[in-house]
Amino acid sequence: MISRRKWLEEHAKDKYVKQAQQEGFMARAAYKLLEIENKDHILSSAKVVVDLGAAPGSWLQVCRKVMGGKGLLFGIDLLELQTDIPGVHF
């Protein structure tokens, strides 16, 4: 089992973590959803998106970007999100 300290060190060096920080995404998970969207175009025509387990919110950031302000976005999580995303209901 990897220690927390070692995981944090590896996480800090991860290229997707650095890229997410530079592009303003809350987590590197944003790139997985962008990859799915580029392949399958699931968000482009979406009218409603509900993100269950939304924290920290990077998928909602991607949805907001791809949907361009159209449609309804809902984020649900037991954890409080650290920031507001315009147009997203928590």
VMD Tcl script that draws the C-alpha trace (Angstrom):
set ca {
  {0.00 0.00 0.00}
  {1.37 3.38 -1.01}
  {1.91 5.89 1.78}
  {0.00 9.15 1.75}
  {3.23 11.17 1.61}
  {4.53 9.20 -1.37}
  {1.16 9.50 -3.14}
  {1.17 13.29 -2.60}
  {4.70 13.54 -4.01}
  {3.74 11.54 -7.11}
  {0.47 13.45 -7.46}
  {2.29 16.81 -7.41}
  {4.53 15.65 -10.30}
  {1.66 14.33 -12.44}
  {1.43 16.17 -15.78}
  {-2.38 16.18 -15.71}
  {-2.42 17.67 -12.21}
  {-0.13 20.46 -13.40}
  {-2.18 20.99 -16.55}
  {-5.42 21.13 -14.54}
  {-3.94 23.75 -12.25}
  {-2.77 25.83 -15.23}
  {-6.16 25.60 -16.98}
  {-8.18 26.28 -13.82}
  {-9.77 22.84 -13.40}
  {-10.31 21.67 -9.84}
  {-9.00 18.16 -10.57}
  {-7.24 16.13 -13.22}
  {-10.46 14.11 -13.66}
  {-11.64 16.86 -16.01}
  {-9.46 15.40 -18.76}
  {-11.17 12.00 -18.57}
  {-14.55 13.64 -19.19}
  {-13.08 15.76 -22.00}
  {-11.70 12.56 -23.55}
  {-15.14 10.94 -23.36}
  {-16.78 14.04 -24.81}
  {-14.30 14.21 -27.70}
  {-15.03 10.57 -28.54}
  {-18.77 10.24 -27.90}
  {-20.16 13.82 -27.78}
  {-22.42 13.09 -24.82}
  {-22.58 16.63 -23.47}
  {-22.95 18.74 -26.60}
  {-26.68 18.18 -26.85}
  {-27.41 17.56 -23.15}
  {-30.24 19.52 -21.61}
  {-29.76 18.40 -17.99}
  {-26.68 17.03 -16.22}
  {-26.70 15.70 -12.67}
  {-23.28 14.97 -11.18}
  {-23.62 12.60 -8.23}
  {-20.53 12.79 -6.04}
  {-19.66 16.15 -7.59}
  {-16.78 17.25 -5.35}
  {-14.40 18.77 -6.17}
  {-16.35 19.92 -9.24}
  {-14.05 19.48 -12.23}
  {-16.63 17.47 -14.20}
  {-19.16 20.26 -13.68}
  {-16.57 22.73 -14.93}
  {-16.19 20.66 -18.09}
  {-19.97 20.38 -18.52}
  {-20.33 24.15 -18.17}
  {-17.61 24.71 -20.77}
  {-18.90 22.15 -23.29}
  {-22.58 23.05 -22.89}
  {-21.79 26.74 -23.29}
  {-24.29 28.02 -20.73}
  {-27.19 26.00 -22.13}
  {-29.07 23.40 -20.11}
  {-29.29 22.76 -16.38}
  {-26.38 21.57 -14.26}
  {-26.79 20.04 -10.81}
  {-24.02 18.87 -8.49}
  {-24.78 16.64 -5.50}
  {-22.26 15.59 -2.86}
  {-21.94 15.12 0.87}
  {-18.79 17.24 0.72}
  {-19.07 20.98 0.33}
  {-17.56 22.32 -2.88}
  {-14.80 24.86 -2.30}
  {-15.91 27.20 -5.06}
  {-18.98 28.31 -6.94}
  {-19.31 27.46 -10.60}
  {-21.58 29.94 -12.38}
  {-24.81 28.33 -13.58}
  {-24.44 25.18 -11.46}
  {-26.92 24.32 -8.71}
  {-25.49 22.49 -5.68}
}
mol new
graphics top color blue
foreach p $ca { graphics top sphere $p radius 0.5 }
foreach p [lrange $ca 0 end-1] q [lrange $ca 1 end] { graphics top cylinder $p $q radius 0.2 }
display resetview
